[in-house]
Amino acid sequence: MEPIPAADWRERTSQQLVRYEALFALLDDIQQSEDTAEICKRVAMRWKYFANVASWRLVLPGERGFRVIDCARGEASIRDVATLDAWDAHHLAARMPCLLRVAELVGSLLPPEHLLGKLVSEVQVLPLERLGQCVGLLSIAARHAPFNALDNRFIRTFGSYLTDRLASILLRQQAMEALVHKATRDALTGLLNRGTVIDQLRQQLAAARARTEPLSVILADIDFFKVINDTHGHLAGDQVLCEVARRLRAHTFEGDCLGRYGGEEFLFVLHPCDSAEVAQAGERLRRVIADTPIDVGGDLSHQIDVTLSLGTASTDGRSEIRLEELLKRADDALYRSKGSGRNRVTAG
């Protein structure tokens, strides 16, 4: 083997130092950020400076699905999906590193489109494991020439670090979301809890005053709920609460708030919404419950006819009505609905 000329050796060493400096600079840079989108944007722009990487995809398993990060041409996109495409599902299940030449790829198991550009020569797949668990699946495309030994070293080192960095951020986000959900949501129905929906009303009421816009509330109560519990049992009562909540949530417009106000009572905040519109909304919600019996016990032969009584109250946004007064007007209207035969909407 002929010795490498000194000039070539110096040139090669200098190039390697430049690549190492680019790697260390990026590692330091992304360590300073907790913003996943910003981190991925920086990596999308600068990975090519220390490894022959044209484009890449990173899949991070989460609690309820997967976070998929795609990067190409200096741009990054991030999305959360419930299921994976065939490429990712296959390699995540296999959990085996592999190197695939683009010219040899055939059949239905093809990499994502952004990994198959004109200049891509091969695609490397790296499952990244920690304590027997796959924490990430990295697919990387090589530009022009195949990956060399130094490329592979940089890809394994940086890919492992990037996966750990993003996975830790995702884990913290999920933990924070779980804490926020527990603090703001009703455990049974998943709706906003009483404190949170009242906070939402307070904020919306302030916004309505600032913009001189109408705002309305609806208080809805399940009729004869105690009878349902006494006749069919508390488990059936819980099923009724959950199904009523599900139907109401499905018919609540974007921007409106819905929460469990207490027991079998629900509070809606509609903004902007005037007295005529809230009457229509209340009637729509009443029919959503009254028109279709609710199955309990998982048996279609056990169906319960359920109805709601509703009370509404509105403000035009010009008056200085207090939150407590608005709720009292809706509550008084609700009880007039109860006293007038139930299964109806009354304006307060």
VOGU-3710 file (C-alpha; in Angstrom, 3 decimals, decimal comma):
1> mepipaadwr> 0,000/0,000/0,000  1,522/3,276/-1,105  1,886/5,978/1,544  -0,460/8,943/1,340  1,375/12,096/0,255  1,758/14,631/3,061  -0,220/17,284/1,177  -3,131/14,887/0,637  -2,970/13,807/4,260  -3,129/17,413/5,445
11> ertsqqlvry> -6,031/18,127/3,090  -7,958/15,081/4,285  -7,302/15,913/7,939  -8,379/19,510/7,381  -11,646/18,385/5,775  -12,347/16,047/8,651  -11,707/18,820/11,181  -14,154/21,066/9,347  -16,784/18,345/9,505  -16,177/17,730/13,205
21> ealfallddi> -16,442/21,464/13,892  -19,753/21,576/11,983  -21,023/18,622/14,012  -20,033/20,123/17,366  -21,497/23,504/16,410  -24,861/21,930/15,554  -24,860/19,795/18,708  -24,272/22,892/20,797  -26,873/24,882/18,891  -29,767/22,448/19,226
31> qqsedtaeic> -28,946/21,790/22,874  -30,044/25,359/23,582  -33,574/24,914/22,205  -36,685/23,086/23,420  -38,608/23,865/20,222  -38,856/20,682/18,139  -39,686/22,555/14,936  -36,718/24,903/15,348  -34,348/22,016/16,115  -35,473/20,069/13,045
41> krvamrwkyf> -35,200/23,149/10,843  -31,592/23,696/11,926  -30,715/20,035/11,410  -32,399/20,017/7,992  -30,176/22,910/6,937  -26,870/21,809/8,487  -26,582/18,009/8,656  -25,170/18,026/5,120  -22,124/19,967/6,341  -20,672/16,985/8,193
51> anvaswrlvl> -22,248/13,922/6,523  -23,441/12,991/3,073  -27,138/13,385/3,978  -29,571/14,588/1,316  -32,811/14,006/3,236  -34,084/12,019/6,188  -37,065/10,827/8,197  -37,231/10,193/11,946  -40,116/8,270/13,520  -40,607/8,623/17,275
61> pgergfrvid> -43,078/6,244/18,961  -45,357/8,033/21,432  -48,074/7,104/23,887  -50,952/7,394/21,409  -49,213/7,086/18,041  -46,083/8,318/16,312  -44,358/11,599/15,617  -42,975/11,657/12,074  -40,318/14,211/11,121  -39,430/14,638/7,437
71> cargeasird> -36,568/16,831/6,257  -35,430/17,661/2,741  -33,944/20,672/0,927  -33,405/22,532/4,181  -37,045/22,301/5,254  -38,632/20,228/8,040  -42,196/19,028/8,568  -43,559/17,427/11,729  -46,801/15,500/12,090  -48,415/13,138/14,555
81> vatldawdah> -50,019/9,996/13,121  -51,947/7,094/14,598  -50,521/4,503/12,178  -47,368/4,247/10,075  -46,970/3,735/6,350  -45,660/0,392/5,054  -41,983/1,469/4,975  -41,844/2,668/8,571  -44,060/-0,110/9,930  -41,888/-2,778/8,308
91> hlaarmpcll> -38,566/-1,422/9,537  -39,873/-0,578/13,004  -41,114/-4,147/13,377  -37,880/-5,647/11,985  -35,663/-3,442/14,194  -32,656/-4,271/12,007  -30,282/-1,714/10,497  -29,977/-1,987/6,736  -28,508/-0,232/3,715  -30,616/-0,203/0,543
101> rvaelvgsll> -29,411/0,931/-2,857  -32,043/2,971/-4,682  -31,451/1,133/-7,957  -32,349/-2,139/-6,248  -35,579/-0,949/-4,583  -38,612/-2,651/-6,109  -42,135/-3,592/-5,112  -44,484/-1,860/-2,710  -42,005/-1,382/0,143  -40,504/1,893/-1,001
111> ppehllgklv> -39,123/4,664/1,196  -40,946/7,999/1,527  -40,926/10,066/-1,647  -38,538/12,717/-0,314  -35,902/9,979/0,200  -36,027/9,055/-3,515  -34,726/12,177/-5,242  -32,775/12,068/-8,525  -29,432/12,414/-6,774  -30,072/9,812/-4,061
121> sevqvlpler> -27,874/6,725/-4,357  -28,815/4,736/-1,242  -30,952/4,815/1,871  -29,769/3,744/5,304  -32,241/2,636/7,990  -31,233/2,803/11,661  -33,542/1,603/14,437  -32,340/3,216/17,683  -32,898/1,225/20,864  -32,659/2,016/24,557
131> lgqcvgllsi> -33,107/-0,678/27,215  -34,675/-3,053/24,711  -37,168/-0,458/23,446  -37,031/1,132/19,998  -37,089/4,886/20,680  -36,687/5,983/17,084  -36,416/4,874/13,469  -34,102/6,935/11,286  -34,087/6,679/7,482  -31,349/8,701/5,724
141> aarhapfnal> -30,723/9,209/2,014  -27,216/9,674/0,570  -26,539/12,404/-1,988  -24,592/11,442/-5,133  -22,045/8,962/-3,710  -22,764/6,170/-1,215  -22,085/6,751/2,473  -18,426/6,295/3,437  -17,035/5,169/6,788  -16,860/8,691/8,207
151> dnrfirtfgs> -20,421/9,442/7,048  -21,624/6,352/8,877  -19,812/7,359/12,053  -21,330/10,849/11,970  -24,795/9,488/11,164  -24,753/6,989/14,031  -23,378/9,545/16,501  -25,551/12,480/15,537  -28,628/10,391/14,688  -28,527/8,788/18,124
161> yltdrlasil> -28,149/12,162/19,837  -30,913/13,783/17,775  -33,297/10,920/18,513  -32,636/11,106/22,258  -32,998/14,900/22,194  -36,324/14,911/20,365  -37,671/11,872/22,231  -36,962/13,555/25,565  -38,761/16,717/24,438  -41,721/14,627/23,247
171> lrqqamealv> -41,815/12,765/26,544  -41,849/16,039/28,507  -44,585/17,417/26,268  -46,710/14,319/26,793  -46,165/14,460/30,559  -47,157/18,134/30,619  -50,218/17,466/28,462  -51,249/14,669/30,818  -50,925/16,984/33,819  -52,870/19,753/32,087
181> hkatrdaltg> -55,543/17,268/30,995  -55,887/15,928/34,522  -56,102/19,442/35,953  -58,616/20,776/33,433  -60,743/17,800/32,387  -63,541/15,889/34,053  -62,289/12,354/34,706  -65,516/10,609/33,633  -66,661/12,499/30,527  -63,412/14,097/29,338
191> llnrgtvidq> -65,131/17,486/29,109  -63,701/20,615/30,680  -64,222/20,498/34,435  -66,258/23,112/36,314  -63,341/25,361/37,224  -61,905/25,369/33,715  -65,157/26,039/31,860  -65,912/28,923/34,247  -62,422/30,304/33,593  -63,158/30,047/29,866
201> lrqqlaaara> -66,443/31,904/30,391  -64,627/34,645/32,299  -62,100/35,076/29,485  -64,740/35,000/26,746  -66,911/37,487/28,630  -63,978/39,899/28,858  -63,289/39,444/25,136  -66,965/40,045/24,307  -66,927/43,319/26,261  -63,689/44,443/24,618
211> rteplsvila> -65,115/43,821/21,136  -68,758/44,705/21,937  -69,831/41,256/20,758  -72,749/39,149/21,991  -72,096/36,145/24,220  -74,467/33,452/25,425  -74,436/30,548/27,849  -76,526/27,407/28,073  -77,032/25,332/31,209  -78,304/21,832/30,392
221> didffkvind> -79,437/19,217/32,908  -80,291/15,561/32,280  -83,931/14,972/33,184  -84,754/12,381/35,863  -81,121/11,371/36,233  -81,668/10,100/39,769  -84,381/7,801/38,430  -81,907/6,458/35,848  -79,394/5,696/38,602  -82,001/4,146/40,918
231> thghlagdqv> -83,602/2,056/38,159  -80,638/0,967/36,069  -77,696/1,385/38,453  -74,874/3,868/38,733  -72,838/2,161/36,003  -75,681/2,804/33,571  -75,842/6,357/34,884  -72,161/6,823/34,070  -72,747/5,452/30,568  -75,564/7,933/30,062
241> lcevarrlra> -73,366/10,822/31,236  -70,563/9,802/28,879  -72,856/9,364/25,880  -74,630/12,656/26,505  -71,216/14,359/26,777  -70,043/12,699/23,559  -73,097/13,833/21,598  -72,980/17,365/22,952  -69,264/17,651/22,178  -69,860/16,384/18,625
251> htfegdclgr> -72,419/19,164/18,073  -70,464/21,985/19,677  -69,084/24,457/17,164  -65,406/25,360/16,957  -64,612/28,191/19,332  -67,453/27,345/21,729  -66,718/25,811/25,134  -68,430/22,870/26,796  -67,841/21,629/30,319  -69,353/19,447/32,998
261> yggeeflfvl> -70,781/22,003/35,407  -71,569/19,490/38,117  -73,333/16,147/38,509  -75,569/15,746/35,467  -75,355/19,421/34,458  -73,422/20,897/31,510  -72,370/24,456/30,690  -71,894/25,856/27,189  -70,192/29,152/26,368  -71,011/30,464/22,894
271> hpcdsaevaq> -69,149/33,509/21,564  -70,056/35,403/19,518  -73,692/34,342/19,883  -76,837/36,415/20,463  -80,161/35,480/22,064  -81,744/34,288/18,806  -78,747/32,122/17,911  -78,496/30,578/21,378  -82,167/29,572/21,229  -81,470/27,702/18,001
281> agerlrrvia> -78,337/26,136/19,476  -80,218/25,005/22,585  -82,952/23,395/20,504  -80,360/21,620/18,352  -78,656/20,192/21,434  -81,968/19,166/22,975  -82,876/17,150/19,864  -79,419/15,533/19,705  -80,198/13,839/23,019  -83,982/13,343/22,835
291> dtpidvggdl> -84,201/11,905/19,311  -82,039/8,809/19,901  -82,224/6,479/22,941  -78,979/5,661/24,731  -77,721/2,056/24,913  -76,582/0,893/28,338  -74,872/-2,342/29,294  -73,705/-2,994/25,730  -77,046/-4,551/24,806  -79,320/-2,882/22,235
301> shqidvtlsl> -82,322/-4,300/24,096  -81,415/-2,041/27,043  -82,032/1,461/25,792  -82,943/4,495/27,828  -84,882/7,490/26,578  -82,949/10,506/27,845  -83,895/14,171/27,598  -82,383/17,493/28,593  -83,827/20,624/30,111  -81,957/23,749/29,072
311> gtastdgrse> -81,771/27,374/30,139  -80,067/30,169/28,228  -78,809/33,659/28,991  -77,191/36,277/26,764  -75,373/39,591/26,846  -74,947/42,005/23,949  -71,380/42,863/25,000  -72,275/46,462/25,832  -73,547/45,888/29,362  -71,335/45,256/32,382
321> irleellkra> -73,113/42,055/33,388  -71,165/39,971/35,877  -70,372/36,311/35,272  -72,394/35,232/38,325  -75,453/37,129/37,131  -75,259/35,579/33,654  -75,051/32,071/35,134  -77,927/32,789/37,557  -80,147/33,885/34,684  -79,366/30,687/32,806
331> ddalyrskgs> -79,908/28,621/35,966  -83,271/30,254/36,641  -84,291/29,590/33,044  -83,209/25,964/33,410  -85,438/25,488/36,415  -88,347/27,060/34,551  -87,774/24,406/31,884  -87,901/21,752/34,604  -91,084/23,209/36,053  -92,776/23,438/32,665
341> grnrvtag> -92,494/19,736/31,882  -88,781/19,238/31,069  -87,257/18,418/27,658  -87,364/22,029/26,547  -85,329/25,224/26,155  -86,144/28,373/28,119  -84,548/31,772/27,628  -83,362/33,688/30,655
//
